[in-house]
Amino acid sequence: MSLADLEDAVTAPTRWLSLASKSQHRADNVLVPSQTRTLQLVHGHDTVPSLYLVPGGRFLITFADSIKLFDVSRDYISPRLIAEIMTPFPNRGDTFLDHASVDGEGIRIFASESPNPPSRFPNDPATYTIYEVFPNHENPQIVKVASLKGILESYVRFWSLSFDRLVFLEGSILKIWDYKADTWGHWKVTQFYEQIVVAEDALILLCRSRISIWKPPALSNQKPRFSGEPPLFSPYTEIPYPLPPFQDDDFHDCAGPCDWYSGTAQPLLYDLIIPQDDDIGSAKLTRFEVILDGSGNAELRSLATLGITDDMIYEPYRISQGTLTAWWHDGAHIRGRVSSTRGTPMAHTVEDIILFNAVMDISFNSSSFCPSSGRLVCLDHEGNVQVIDFLTPRSRQNETSSTSL
């Protein structure tokens, strides 16, 4: 990496925040890119491509008929394919997660592999597979690390990948699988949990009336995995939502930071999106933070509330330099919002900006954004990947300034 490239990488997060907050850089509230490149992603007719831009913005992972790793840095006019592995079955849905390896050198990839879409064939078992790649090696290879068979995916409500563990809720049974040690644990839960937040030493499950917190238990090496009757394992603490409580049919969505941050020392933030009965087409977004003090005590804080429209699909958020970037799509635009992760996050929220302005057939995981590099990737209406850079390299800015003088 050249000195100019290093300077660009170090200053990019700050330059992105500056760009996103300056209205003169936008036309009709659309953030104007400095460069757009097209990646033709060949995939089958009934395959749903999933995209993930690794934090830092250099590497793009795609899952369609195979899992591919691209280098999408500005060094290449066209994104460069650097590793690929064929999967037994094409991507049939949105079960696709990425997380850094424990040593921080590699990328772990979790993919669900099923011969048929779970929504149409609910009793067809799926296989959960973990892959790993070290993109900075001289000859990167995507390799299979472990697999778990016999999952009824239509009954699974959420997944999380962190450390060497995969955590998921299948029906009423919470399952933890350490795929490196090949150990496991499971227990029954009594609430209808909809999402999970993974801290460094706690599992936080979210339902419509409360949050429940468990300490990860000791895992078993007995075979077969997840054998025997799962016990009823009560959480060590539960916290109800502040009054007024939410009704059973209130929830529209739950959104928060992407799984890459699971198990890290980041603020434990999430948003609940609740439709408003008295105002058709509108919703209320409320941000919460879970505070753990390390000694078994926990607190749930309601930080702020924001009025939004009720027609958006939220993608997992990104964290960069004390800010949280949310982005969502409504079929016509991809929009973004930058707010602080500290104090009251909505107090210094940047006005919503349009990152991409085109009519698209949007599905979950069809876009990915990295604020650390000011780079967005998304599928266009032809199924190609648009790689959109909003930041101009400082070297090019200097050349422009010199020319203008």
C-alpha positions as a Markdown table, in Angstrom:
| # | Residue | x | y | z |
|---|---|---|---|---|
| 1 | Met | 0.0 | 0.0 | 0.0 |
| 2 | Ser | 1.4 | 3.4 | -1.0 |
| 3 | Leu | 1.6 | 6.3 | 1.4 |
| 4 | Ala | -1.2 | 8.1 | -0.5 |
| 5 | Asp | -3.4 | 4.9 | -0.2 |
| 6 | Leu | -2.7 | 4.7 | 3.5 |
| 7 | Glu | -3.6 | 8.3 | 4.0 |
| 8 | Asp | -6.9 | 7.7 | 2.1 |
| 9 | Ala | -7.7 | 4.7 | 4.3 |
| 10 | Val | -7.0 | 6.5 | 7.5 |
| 11 | Thr | -8.9 | 9.7 | 6.6 |
| 12 | Ala | -11.9 | 8.0 | 4.8 |
| 13 | Pro | -14.2 | 7.7 | 7.9 |
| 14 | Thr | -13.8 | 11.3 | 8.8 |
| 15 | Arg | -14.2 | 12.4 | 5.2 |
| 16 | Trp | -17.4 | 10.3 | 4.8 |
| 17 | Leu | -19.0 | 12.0 | 7.9 |
| 18 | Ser | -18.1 | 15.4 | 6.5 |
| 19 | Leu | -19.5 | 14.5 | 3.1 |
| 20 | Ala | -22.7 | 13.1 | 4.5 |
| 21 | Ser | -23.4 | 16.2 | 6.6 |
| 22 | Lys | -22.8 | 18.8 | 3.9 |
| 23 | Ser | -25.9 | 19.6 | 1.8 |
| 24 | Gln | -23.8 | 21.3 | -0.9 |
| 25 | His | -22.5 | 17.8 | -1.9 |
| 26 | Arg | -26.1 | 16.6 | -2.7 |
| 27 | Ala | -28.5 | 17.3 | -5.5 |
| 28 | Asp | -32.2 | 16.8 | -4.6 |
| 29 | Asn | -30.9 | 15.1 | -1.4 |
| 30 | Val | -29.1 | 12.5 | -3.5 |
| 31 | Leu | -25.4 | 12.0 | -2.6 |
| 32 | Val | -23.4 | 12.2 | -5.8 |
| 33 | Pro | -20.9 | 9.5 | -6.2 |
| 34 | Ser | -17.3 | 10.2 | -7.3 |
| 35 | Gln | -17.1 | 6.8 | -9.2 |
| 36 | Thr | -19.4 | 3.9 | -10.1 |
| 37 | Arg | -18.2 | 0.6 | -11.4 |
| 38 | Thr | -20.3 | -2.4 | -12.6 |
| 39 | Leu | -19.6 | -6.0 | -11.6 |
| 40 | Gln | -21.5 | -8.5 | -13.7 |
| 41 | Leu | -22.4 | -11.3 | -11.2 |
| 42 | Val | -23.5 | -14.4 | -13.2 |
| 43 | His | -26.0 | -16.4 | -11.3 |
| 44 | Gly | -28.9 | -18.8 | -11.9 |
| 45 | His | -32.4 | -17.8 | -12.8 |
| 46 | Asp | -33.9 | -18.6 | -9.4 |
| 47 | Thr | -30.9 | -17.6 | -7.3 |
| 48 | Val | -31.1 | -14.7 | -4.9 |
| 49 | Pro | -27.6 | -13.0 | -4.7 |
| 50 | Ser | -26.6 | -11.8 | -1.3 |
| 51 | Leu | -23.9 | -9.1 | -0.9 |
| 52 | Tyr | -21.6 | -8.3 | 2.0 |
| 53 | Leu | -19.0 | -5.5 | 2.0 |
| 54 | Val | -16.5 | -6.4 | 4.6 |
| 55 | Pro | -15.8 | -3.5 | 7.1 |
| 56 | Gly | -13.0 | -1.4 | 5.7 |
| 57 | Gly | -14.6 | -1.5 | 2.2 |
| 58 | Arg | -11.9 | -3.3 | 0.3 |
| 59 | Phe | -13.4 | -6.8 | 0.1 |
| 60 | Leu | -16.9 | -7.9 | -1.2 |
| 61 | Ile | -18.4 | -11.3 | -0.5 |
| 62 | Thr | -21.2 | -12.6 | -2.7 |
| 63 | Phe | -23.3 | -15.7 | -2.4 |
| 64 | Ala | -25.3 | -16.9 | -5.4 |
| 65 | Asp | -24.4 | -20.1 | -7.1 |
| 66 | Ser | -21.1 | -20.0 | -5.3 |
| 67 | Ile | -19.4 | -17.9 | -2.7 |
| 68 | Lys | -17.0 | -15.4 | -4.2 |
| 69 | Leu | -14.5 | -12.9 | -2.7 |
| 70 | Phe | -13.7 | -9.7 | -4.7 |
| 71 | Asp | -11.2 | -6.9 | -4.2 |
| 72 | Val | -13.3 | -3.8 | -5.0 |
| 73 | Ser | -10.6 | -1.2 | -4.1 |
| 74 | Arg | -10.0 | 1.7 | -6.5 |
| 75 | Asp | -6.8 | 0.0 | -7.6 |
| 76 | Tyr | -8.9 | -2.0 | -10.0 |
| 77 | Ile | -11.1 | -0.5 | -12.7 |
| 78 | Ser | -13.2 | -3.7 | -12.5 |
| 79 | Pro | -13.6 | -5.5 | -9.2 |
| 80 | Arg | -11.1 | -8.4 | -9.1 |
| 81 | Leu | -12.2 | -11.9 | -8.2 |
| 82 | Ile | -9.6 | -13.3 | -5.8 |
| 83 | Ala | -11.3 | -16.5 | -4.4 |
| 84 | Glu | -14.3 | -18.7 | -5.1 |
| 85 | Ile | -15.8 | -21.9 | -3.8 |
| 86 | Met | -18.8 | -23.7 | -5.3 |
| 87 | Thr | -21.6 | -24.5 | -2.9 |
| 88 | Pro | -23.7 | -27.7 | -3.0 |
| 89 | Phe | -26.9 | -25.6 | -3.6 |
| 90 | Pro | -27.4 | -22.0 | -4.7 |
| 91 | Asn | -28.5 | -19.2 | -2.3 |
| 92 | Arg | -32.2 | -19.6 | -1.7 |
| 93 | Gly | -32.7 | -16.8 | 0.9 |
| 94 | Asp | -31.1 | -14.4 | 3.2 |
| 95 | Thr | -29.3 | -16.8 | 5.6 |
| 96 | Phe | -25.8 | -15.4 | 5.1 |
| 97 | Leu | -23.5 | -13.9 | 7.8 |
| 98 | Asp | -19.9 | -12.8 | 7.9 |
| 99 | His | -17.6 | -12.2 | 10.9 |
| 100 | Ala | -13.9 | -11.7 | 11.5 |
| 101 | Ser | -11.9 | -14.8 | 12.7 |
| 102 | Val | -10.9 | -14.7 | 16.4 |
| 103 | Asp | -7.3 | -13.6 | 15.4 |
| 104 | Gly | -8.7 | -10.9 | 13.1 |
| 105 | Glu | -6.7 | -12.2 | 10.1 |
| 106 | Gly | -9.5 | -14.0 | 8.3 |
| 107 | Ile | -13.2 | -13.9 | 7.5 |
| 108 | Arg | -15.7 | -16.5 | 8.6 |
| 109 | Ile | -18.7 | -17.0 | 6.3 |
| 110 | Phe | -21.9 | -18.7 | 7.4 |
| 111 | Ala | -24.3 | -19.9 | 4.7 |
| 112 | Ser | -27.4 | -22.0 | 4.7 |
| 113 | Glu | -27.5 | -24.5 | 1.9 |
| 114 | Ser | -30.8 | -26.1 | 1.0 |
| 115 | Pro | -32.0 | -27.8 | -2.2 |
| 116 | Asn | -35.3 | -25.9 | -2.1 |
| 117 | Pro | -36.6 | -22.5 | -0.7 |
| 118 | Pro | -37.5 | -23.1 | 3.0 |
| 119 | Ser | -40.7 | -20.9 | 2.5 |
| 120 | Arg | -42.0 | -23.4 | -0.1 |
| 121 | Phe | -40.6 | -26.6 | 1.4 |
| 122 | Pro | -40.6 | -26.1 | 5.2 |
| 123 | Asn | -39.8 | -29.7 | 6.1 |
| 124 | Asp | -36.7 | -30.0 | 3.8 |
| 125 | Pro | -33.7 | -30.0 | 6.1 |
| 126 | Ala | -30.9 | -27.5 | 5.4 |
| 127 | Thr | -27.2 | -27.7 | 6.1 |
| 128 | Tyr | -25.4 | -24.8 | 7.9 |
| 129 | Thr | -21.9 | -24.5 | 6.7 |
| 130 | Ile | -19.0 | -22.3 | 7.9 |
| 131 | Tyr | -16.3 | -21.2 | 5.5 |
| 132 | Glu | -13.1 | -19.3 | 6.1 |
| 133 | Val | -10.8 | -17.2 | 3.9 |
| 134 | Phe | -7.7 | -15.1 | 4.6 |
| 135 | Pro | -7.9 | -12.4 | 1.9 |
| 136 | Asn | -4.4 | -10.9 | 2.6 |
| 137 | His | -2.6 | -14.2 | 1.9 |
| 138 | Glu | -0.7 | -14.5 | -1.3 |
| 139 | Asn | -3.1 | -17.0 | -2.7 |
| 140 | Pro | -6.4 | -16.7 | -0.8 |
| 141 | Gln | -8.7 | -19.8 | -0.7 |
| 142 | Ile | -12.2 | -20.1 | 0.6 |
| 143 | Val | -12.2 | -23.3 | 2.6 |
| 144 | Lys | -15.0 | -25.2 | 4.3 |
| 145 | Val | -14.4 | -25.3 | 8.1 |
| 146 | Ala | -17.5 | -27.3 | 9.4 |
| 147 | Ser | -21.1 | -28.1 | 8.7 |
| 148 | Leu | -24.2 | -28.9 | 10.6 |
| 149 | Lys | -26.9 | -30.9 | 9.0 |
| 150 | Gly | -30.6 | -31.4 | 9.6 |
| 151 | Ile | -31.7 | -27.9 | 10.3 |
| 152 | Leu | -35.4 | -27.1 | 9.7 |
| 153 | Glu | -34.8 | -23.6 | 8.5 |
| 154 | Ser | -38.4 | -22.5 | 8.3 |
| 155 | Tyr | -38.5 | -22.7 | 12.1 |
| 156 | Val | -35.3 | -20.7 | 12.6 |
| 157 | Arg | -35.9 | -17.1 | 13.6 |
| 158 | Phe | -32.4 | -15.7 | 13.9 |
| 159 | Trp | -28.7 | -16.5 | 13.7 |
| 160 | Ser | -25.5 | -14.9 | 15.1 |
| 161 | Leu | -21.9 | -15.7 | 14.3 |
| 162 | Ser | -19.2 | -14.6 | 16.7 |
| 163 | Phe | -16.0 | -16.0 | 18.2 |
| 164 | Asp | -16.0 | -19.7 | 17.0 |
| 165 | Arg | -19.7 | -20.0 | 17.7 |
| 166 | Leu | -23.0 | -20.1 | 15.7 |
| 167 | Val | -26.1 | -19.3 | 17.8 |
| 168 | Phe | -29.6 | -19.7 | 16.4 |
| 169 | Leu | -33.1 | -20.2 | 17.6 |
| 170 | Glu | -34.9 | -23.2 | 16.1 |
| 171 | Gly | -38.5 | -23.3 | 17.2 |
| 172 | Ser | -38.4 | -22.8 | 20.9 |
| 173 | Ile | -34.9 | -24.2 | 21.3 |
| 174 | Leu | -31.8 | -21.9 | 21.5 |
| 175 | Lys | -28.8 | -23.7 | 20.1 |
| 176 | Ile | -25.1 | -22.8 | 20.4 |
| 177 | Trp | -22.5 | -24.6 | 18.2 |
| 178 | Asp | -18.8 | -24.2 | 18.6 |
| 179 | Tyr | -17.7 | -25.3 | 15.2 |
| 180 | Lys | -14.0 | -25.3 | 15.9 |
| 181 | Ala | -14.2 | -27.4 | 19.1 |
| 182 | Asp | -17.3 | -29.2 | 17.8 |
| 183 | Thr | -19.1 | -28.7 | 21.0 |
| 184 | Trp | -22.7 | -27.6 | 21.6 |
| 185 | Gly | -25.4 | -26.6 | 24.0 |
| 186 | His | -29.1 | -26.1 | 23.8 |
| 187 | Trp | -32.1 | -25.1 | 26.0 |
| 188 | Lys | -35.8 | -24.3 | 25.8 |
| 189 | Val | -37.0 | -20.7 | 25.9 |
| 190 | Thr | -40.6 | -19.7 | 26.8 |
| 191 | Gln | -41.0 | -16.4 | 25.0 |
| 192 | Phe | -41.4 | -15.7 | 21.3 |
| 193 | Tyr | -38.0 | -14.1 | 20.7 |
| 194 | Glu | -37.5 | -12.2 | 17.4 |
| 195 | Gln | -33.8 | -11.2 | 17.5 |
| 196 | Ile | -30.5 | -11.6 | 19.3 |
| 197 | Val | -27.8 | -9.3 | 20.4 |
| 198 | Val | -24.5 | -11.0 | 21.3 |
| 199 | Ala | -22.2 | -9.3 | 23.8 |
| 200 | Glu | -18.7 | -10.3 | 24.8 |
| 201 | Asp | -20.0 | -12.6 | 27.6 |
| 202 | Ala | -23.8 | -12.5 | 27.3 |
| 203 | Leu | -26.6 | -13.6 | 24.9 |
| 204 | Ile | -29.5 | -11.0 | 24.8 |
| 205 | Leu | -32.7 | -12.2 | 23.3 |
| 206 | Leu | -35.4 | -9.7 | 22.3 |
| 207 | Cys | -39.2 | -10.3 | 22.4 |
| 208 | Arg | -42.2 | -8.0 | 22.3 |
| 209 | Ser | -42.5 | -7.5 | 26.1 |
| 210 | Arg | -38.9 | -7.7 | 27.4 |
| 211 | Ile | -35.3 | -8.6 | 26.9 |
| 212 | Ser | -33.8 | -11.7 | 28.4 |
| 213 | Ile | -30.1 | -12.2 | 29.1 |
| 214 | Trp | -28.2 | -15.5 | 29.5 |
| 215 | Lys | -24.6 | -16.2 | 30.3 |
| 216 | Pro | -23.2 | -18.8 | 27.7 |
| 217 | Pro | -23.2 | -22.2 | 29.4 |
| 218 | Ala | -20.5 | -24.8 | 29.3 |
| 219 | Leu | -20.7 | -26.8 | 26.0 |
| 220 | Ser | -20.8 | -30.5 | 25.5 |
| 221 | Asn | -18.8 | -32.7 | 23.2 |
| 222 | Gln | -21.2 | -35.6 | 23.2 |
| 223 | Lys | -22.4 | -37.0 | 19.9 |
| 224 | Pro | -24.7 | -36.7 | 18.1 |
| 225 | Arg | -24.9 | -33.0 | 18.4 |
| 226 | Phe | -28.0 | -31.5 | 20.1 |
| 227 | Ser | -29.1 | -34.9 | 21.4 |
| 228 | Gly | -31.4 | -35.5 | 24.3 |
| 229 | Glu | -34.2 | -33.3 | 25.7 |
| 230 | Pro | -33.1 | -29.7 | 26.0 |
| 231 | Pro | -33.5 | -28.3 | 29.5 |
| 232 | Leu | -35.5 | -25.2 | 30.5 |
| 233 | Phe | -32.7 | -22.8 | 31.3 |
| 234 | Ser | -33.9 | -19.5 | 32.8 |
| 235 | Pro | -32.2 | -16.2 | 31.9 |
| 236 | Tyr | -30.2 | -14.7 | 34.7 |
| 237 | Thr | -32.1 | -11.4 | 34.3 |
| 238 | Glu | -35.1 | -10.1 | 32.3 |
| 239 | Ile | -36.0 | -6.4 | 31.8 |
| 240 | Pro | -39.5 | -5.4 | 30.6 |
| 241 | Tyr | -39.8 | -2.5 | 28.1 |
| 242 | Pro | -40.6 | 0.9 | 29.6 |
| 243 | Leu | -44.2 | 1.9 | 29.8 |
| 244 | Pro | -46.3 | 2.0 | 27.8 |
| 245 | Pro | -45.7 | -1.6 | 26.8 |
| 246 | Phe | -45.9 | -2.7 | 23.1 |
| 247 | Gln | -48.8 | -4.7 | 22.0 |
| 248 | Asp | -48.4 | -8.2 | 20.5 |
| 249 | Asp | -49.1 | -7.0 | 17.0 |
| 250 | Asp | -47.1 | -3.7 | 17.2 |
| 251 | Phe | -43.8 | -4.9 | 15.9 |
| 252 | His | -42.9 | -4.3 | 12.3 |
| 253 | Asp | -39.2 | -4.8 | 12.4 |
| 254 | Cys | -36.1 | -4.9 | 14.6 |
| 255 | Ala | -32.9 | -3.5 | 13.3 |
| 256 | Gly | -29.4 | -2.9 | 14.6 |
| 257 | Pro | -25.6 | -3.3 | 13.9 |
| 258 | Cys | -24.6 | -6.1 | 11.5 |
| 259 | Asp | -23.4 | -9.4 | 12.9 |
| 260 | Trp | -19.8 | -8.4 | 12.2 |
| 261 | Tyr | -19.8 | -6.5 | 15.6 |
| 262 | Ser | -21.3 | -9.4 | 17.6 |
| 263 | Gly | -19.1 | -10.2 | 20.6 |
| 264 | Thr | -17.1 | -7.0 | 20.3 |
| 265 | Ala | -16.9 | -4.1 | 22.7 |
| 266 | Gln | -19.3 | -2.0 | 20.8 |
| 267 | Pro | -22.5 | -0.3 | 22.3 |
| 268 | Leu | -25.3 | -2.8 | 22.4 |
| 269 | Leu | -27.8 | -0.8 | 20.3 |
| 270 | Tyr | -31.0 | -1.8 | 18.4 |
| 271 | Asp | -34.1 | -0.1 | 17.0 |
| 272 | Leu | -37.7 | -1.2 | 17.1 |
| 273 | Ile | -39.9 | -0.1 | 14.2 |
| 274 | Ile | -43.6 | 0.2 | 15.2 |
| 275 | Pro | -46.4 | 1.1 | 12.8 |
| 276 | Gln | -48.7 | 3.9 | 13.9 |
| 277 | Asp | -52.4 | 3.0 | 13.8 |
| 278 | Asp | -53.6 | 6.6 | 13.8 |
| 279 | Asp | -51.4 | 7.6 | 10.8 |
| 280 | Ile | -51.4 | 5.1 | 7.9 |
| 281 | Gly | -48.1 | 4.7 | 6.3 |
| 282 | Ser | -46.1 | 6.1 | 9.2 |
| 283 | Ala | -44.1 | 4.3 | 11.9 |
| 284 | Lys | -42.1 | 5.1 | 15.0 |
| 285 | Leu | -38.5 | 4.1 | 15.4 |
| 286 | Thr | -37.3 | 3.8 | 19.0 |
| 287 | Arg | -33.6 | 3.2 | 19.8 |
| 288 | Phe | -32.6 | 1.1 | 22.9 |
| 289 | Glu | -29.3 | 0.4 | 24.5 |
| 290 | Val | -28.5 | -2.5 | 26.7 |
| 291 | Ile | -25.9 | -1.6 | 29.5 |
| 292 | Leu | -24.0 | -4.5 | 31.1 |
| 293 | Asp | -21.7 | -3.6 | 33.9 |
| 294 | Gly | -19.7 | -6.9 | 33.9 |
| 295 | Ser | -20.9 | -8.0 | 37.3 |
| 296 | Gly | -24.3 | -9.5 | 36.3 |
| 297 | Asn | -26.3 | -6.2 | 36.4 |
| 298 | Ala | -28.1 | -4.9 | 33.3 |
| 299 | Glu | -30.0 | -1.9 | 32.3 |
| 300 | Leu | -32.2 | -1.1 | 29.3 |
| 301 | Arg | -32.3 | 2.5 | 28.2 |
| 302 | Ser | -34.7 | 4.1 | 25.8 |
| 303 | Leu | -32.5 | 6.6 | 24.0 |
| 304 | Ala | -34.7 | 8.4 | 21.4 |
| 305 | Thr | -37.7 | 8.1 | 19.1 |
| 306 | Leu | -37.9 | 9.2 | 15.5 |
| 307 | Gly | -40.9 | 9.3 | 13.1 |
| 308 | Ile | -40.4 | 7.4 | 9.8 |
| 309 | Thr | -42.5 | 6.0 | 6.9 |
| 310 | Asp | -43.7 | 2.4 | 7.2 |
| 311 | Asp | -42.5 | 1.1 | 3.8 |
| 312 | Met | -38.8 | 0.4 | 4.4 |
| 313 | Ile | -36.6 | -2.7 | 4.5 |
| 314 | Tyr | -33.7 | -2.0 | 6.9 |
| 315 | Glu | -30.3 | -3.6 | 6.3 |
| 316 | Pro | -28.0 | -4.3 | 9.2 |
| 317 | Tyr | -26.3 | -1.1 | 10.4 |
| 318 | Arg | -22.6 | -0.2 | 10.4 |
| 319 | Ile | -20.4 | 1.3 | 13.1 |
| 320 | Ser | -17.5 | 3.7 | 12.4 |
| 321 | Gln | -15.7 | 6.2 | 14.7 |
| 322 | Gly | -18.5 | 6.5 | 17.2 |
| 323 | Thr | -21.2 | 6.8 | 14.6 |
| 324 | Leu | -24.0 | 4.4 | 13.5 |
| 325 | Thr | -24.9 | 4.4 | 9.8 |
| 326 | Ala | -28.4 | 2.9 | 9.1 |
| 327 | Trp | -29.5 | 2.3 | 5.6 |
| 328 | Trp | -32.7 | 1.0 | 4.1 |
| 329 | His | -34.6 | 0.6 | 0.8 |
| 330 | Asp | -38.1 | 1.0 | -0.4 |
| 331 | Gly | -37.9 | -0.2 | -4.0 |
| 332 | Ala | -37.1 | 3.2 | -5.4 |
| 333 | His | -34.2 | 4.4 | -3.3 |
| 334 | Ile | -31.5 | 3.3 | -0.9 |
| 335 | Arg | -31.4 | 5.9 | 1.9 |
| 336 | Gly | -29.0 | 6.4 | 4.7 |
| 337 | Arg | -28.9 | 8.1 | 8.1 |
| 338 | Val | -25.8 | 8.8 | 10.3 |
| 339 | Ser | -26.2 | 9.2 | 14.1 |
| 340 | Ser | -24.0 | 8.9 | 17.2 |
| 341 | Thr | -23.5 | 5.7 | 19.2 |
| 342 | Arg | -22.9 | 7.8 | 22.3 |
| 343 | Gly | -25.3 | 9.7 | 24.6 |
| 344 | Thr | -28.6 | 10.3 | 22.8 |
| 345 | Pro | -27.9 | 9.0 | 19.3 |
| 346 | Met | -30.7 | 10.9 | 17.6 |
| 347 | Ala | -29.6 | 14.3 | 18.9 |
| 348 | His | -27.0 | 14.8 | 16.2 |
| 349 | Thr | -28.6 | 12.8 | 13.4 |
| 350 | Val | -27.6 | 13.7 | 9.8 |
| 351 | Glu | -30.6 | 14.4 | 7.6 |
| 352 | Asp | -31.6 | 11.3 | 5.6 |
| 353 | Ile | -29.6 | 11.1 | 2.4 |
| 354 | Ile | -30.3 | 9.1 | -0.8 |
| 355 | Leu | -27.4 | 6.8 | -1.6 |
| 356 | Phe | -28.8 | 5.2 | -4.7 |
| 357 | Asn | -31.7 | 6.4 | -6.8 |
| 358 | Ala | -33.2 | 3.8 | -9.1 |
| 359 | Val | -36.2 | 1.5 | -9.3 |
| 360 | Met | -35.1 | -2.0 | -8.1 |
| 361 | Asp | -36.5 | -5.3 | -7.1 |
| 362 | Ile | -35.1 | -5.2 | -3.6 |
| 363 | Ser | -34.6 | -8.1 | -1.3 |
| 364 | Phe | -32.7 | -8.4 | 2.0 |
| 365 | Asn | -28.9 | -8.5 | 1.7 |
| 366 | Ser | -29.1 | -7.0 | -1.8 |
| 367 | Ser | -27.1 | -4.0 | -0.7 |
| 368 | Ser | -24.2 | -3.4 | 1.6 |
| 369 | Phe | -22.6 | -0.1 | 2.8 |
| 370 | Cys | -19.3 | 0.6 | 4.5 |
| 371 | Pro | -19.0 | 4.1 | 6.0 |
| 372 | Ser | -15.3 | 3.6 | 6.8 |
| 373 | Ser | -14.6 | 3.8 | 3.1 |
| 374 | Gly | -17.7 | 5.6 | 1.8 |
| 375 | Arg | -18.5 | 2.7 | -0.5 |
| 376 | Leu | -21.9 | 1.2 | -1.4 |
| 377 | Val | -22.6 | -2.0 | -3.3 |
| 378 | Cys | -26.1 | -2.9 | -4.5 |
| 379 | Leu | -27.9 | -4.9 | -7.1 |
| 380 | Asp | -29.4 | -3.1 | -10.0 |
| 381 | His | -32.6 | -4.1 | -11.9 |
| 382 | Glu | -30.5 | -6.3 | -14.3 |
| 383 | Gly | -29.0 | -8.3 | -11.4 |
| 384 | Asn | -25.5 | -6.7 | -11.7 |
| 385 | Val | -23.6 | -5.3 | -8.8 |
| 386 | Gln | -23.1 | -1.5 | -8.7 |
| 387 | Val | -19.9 | -0.5 | -6.8 |
| 388 | Ile | -20.4 | 3.1 | -5.8 |
| 389 | Asp | -17.7 | 5.2 | -4.3 |
| 390 | Phe | -18.7 | 8.5 | -2.7 |
| 391 | Leu | -15.2 | 9.7 | -1.7 |
| 392 | Thr | -12.6 | 11.1 | -4.0 |
| 393 | Pro | -9.0 | 10.0 | -3.2 |
| 394 | Arg | -7.0 | 12.8 | -1.6 |
| 395 | Ser | -4.4 | 12.5 | -4.3 |
| 396 | Arg | -7.0 | 13.2 | -7.0 |
| 397 | Gln | -8.4 | 16.1 | -4.9 |
| 398 | Asn | -4.9 | 17.6 | -4.8 |
| 399 | Glu | -4.5 | 17.2 | -8.5 |
| 400 | Thr | -7.8 | 19.0 | -9.1 |
| 401 | Ser | -6.8 | 21.8 | -6.7 |
| 402 | Ser | -3.5 | 22.2 | -8.5 |
| 403 | Thr | -5.2 | 22.3 | -11.9 |
| 404 | Ser | -7.7 | 24.9 | -10.8 |
| 405 | Leu | -4.9 | 27.1 | -9.6 |
